[in-house]
Amino acid sequence: MDEKLRIARRNAGMKLGWLMHAAVYVVVNAVLVAANLAIDPAVRWSAFPLAGWGIGLAIHGAAVWIATGGGGLRDRMIRRELERLG
């Protein structure tokens, strides 16, 4: 049981870390977009940090999803295969 608790805590921590990363991404990029629109709406410089950081956030999310078992996808697929096999 201790091993399951350790894994559950690790997975929850990884998911929480990604959620915090996503929240900071949204807040900071909202400020950057607002500043961009206030300074010079004709030049969309805020798209560069939005896209660059977005790629990093997506990679972080994929790493968390893979490390924590894909949100139960594997378990659902196993159950479906078992049902199919009878």
C-alpha positions as CSV (number, residue, x, y, z in Angstrom):
1,M,0.0,0.0,0.0
2,D,2.9,2.4,0.7
3,E,4.1,2.0,-2.9
4,K,0.6,2.9,-4.3
5,L,0.5,5.9,-2.0
6,R,3.9,7.0,-3.2
7,I,2.9,6.7,-6.9
8,A,-0.4,8.4,-6.3
9,R,1.3,11.4,-4.6
10,R,3.9,11.6,-7.3
11,N,1.2,11.6,-10.1
12,A,-0.9,14.1,-8.3
13,G,2.2,16.4,-7.8
14,M,3.0,16.2,-11.5
15,K,-0.5,17.0,-12.5
16,L,-0.6,19.9,-10.0
17,G,2.7,21.2,-11.3
18,W,1.3,21.2,-14.9
19,L,-1.8,23.0,-13.8
20,M,0.2,25.7,-12.0
21,H,2.4,26.0,-15.1
22,A,-0.7,26.4,-17.3
23,A,-2.2,29.0,-14.9
24,V,1.0,31.1,-14.9
25,Y,1.1,30.8,-18.8
26,V,-2.5,32.2,-19.1
27,V,-1.9,35.1,-16.7
28,V,1.5,36.2,-18.0
29,N,0.4,35.9,-21.6
30,A,-2.8,37.8,-21.0
31,V,-0.7,40.6,-19.6
32,L,1.7,40.5,-22.6
33,V,-1.2,40.5,-25.1
34,A,-2.8,43.5,-23.3
35,A,0.5,45.3,-23.2
36,N,1.0,44.6,-26.9
37,L,-2.4,45.9,-27.8
38,A,-1.9,49.0,-25.7
39,I,1.6,49.8,-27.1
40,D,1.2,49.0,-30.8
41,P,-1.7,46.9,-32.0
42,A,-0.3,46.8,-35.5
43,V,2.8,44.7,-34.4
44,R,1.9,41.4,-32.8
45,W,5.1,40.7,-30.9
46,S,3.1,39.0,-28.1
47,A,2.5,36.0,-30.4
48,F,6.2,34.9,-30.1
49,P,6.3,34.3,-26.3
50,L,2.7,32.9,-26.6
51,A,3.7,30.3,-29.2
52,G,7.2,29.5,-27.7
53,W,5.9,29.1,-24.2
54,G,2.9,27.2,-25.5
55,I,5.1,24.6,-27.1
56,G,6.9,24.2,-23.8
57,L,3.6,23.9,-21.9
58,A,2.4,21.3,-24.4
59,I,5.6,19.2,-24.0
60,H,5.3,19.5,-20.2
61,G,1.7,18.3,-20.5
62,A,2.6,15.4,-22.7
63,A,5.3,14.3,-20.3
64,V,2.9,14.4,-17.4
65,W,0.2,12.6,-19.4
66,I,2.7,9.8,-20.4
67,A,4.3,9.5,-16.9
68,T,0.9,9.2,-15.1
69,G,-0.5,6.6,-17.4
70,G,-2.4,8.7,-20.0
71,G,-5.3,9.7,-17.8
72,G,-6.5,6.1,-17.5
73,L,-6.5,5.5,-21.3
74,R,-4.5,2.3,-21.0
75,D,-6.8,0.9,-18.3
76,R,-9.9,1.7,-20.4
77,M,-8.3,0.0,-23.5
78,I,-7.4,-3.1,-21.4
79,R,-11.0,-3.3,-20.1
80,R,-12.4,-3.0,-23.7
81,E,-10.1,-5.7,-24.9
82,L,-11.1,-8.0,-22.1
83,E,-14.7,-7.4,-22.9
84,R,-14.1,-8.0,-26.5
85,L,-12.3,-11.3,-25.8
86,G,-15.2,-12.4,-23.6
